[in-house]
């Protein structure tokens, strides 16, 4: 099979990596459109007008080291270096280059492929995320076996203690809360398993306002919430949400606990719900007056096992699991934060008017 010059030209022009050819002195002879754009130039002609490839190296030592190695070895793969963009900025790349030799073996030029490190880092980050999810799935299965048995014991003894109490005893309410919280723990473990396996949870029409109130009732007496001021602004006549009740309870619980922990028991937690007719979306806002989240951590906040809490204060799973649950319900979860002032989580879910 013969490949025409036209095919070579099309490959060169349409490649999604930077391709270049330079002579022995470093003058650029050819570069493809993608390569020009990668370095911030409007066209290959504009980049070729730069003249010398030397000007594209951000650190001169990179060029010296690369030329020495390529002339000695002939072919260099994935050589990491930094190039200079048109605006003077820098970009990290990997360069695979080959020395072009004449009939006598003398080096007369260079050709190579330049790959943007940002794409590689994006893929590495995606792979790491998948690995963490797989690890979390395995961990949740192990947790289920380790936690369910003692939870069963807690539930059994709480029930026995309730049966021994006379009717109207003041301790009964506390024991009932112990039972409800232990049951919630079982649901959380089951949620972890569902998160690792996929969406297998049964669904129904859920009153999210009532879900928020029920979850807050479980934790309002916790020492973490005693100094916290909680403002409920739950909208009236809101739609129900088609979802798994246990999963949505878990999201509400995670959001409230996360806010209280961020504030370390001092501040105001505002919980607001509403409905947008235009978008047919049910909205939940959880706003705390905690220390906020730095810009560099905002993009990591939903990653499994990532936490800004002190060692031993958090697993880094609550927000990740909540994010997964909301996505499986066809919704979205967004975060806005002002370091030193507040953080707001906005959750939107498809809703239906009653």
PyMOL commands that set and color helices and strands:
alter all, ss='L'
color gray80, all
select helices_A, chain A and resi 5-14+33-38+44-48+53-56+60-73+117-164+171-197+208-219+223-226+245-263+295-298+318-328
alter helices_A, ss='H'
color red, helices_A
select strands_A, chain A and resi 18-23+28-31+75-84+90-101+107-116+204-206+228-234+240-243+267-276+281-288+332-338+342-352
alter strands_A, ss='S'
color yellow, strands_A
deselect
rebuild
show_as cartoon
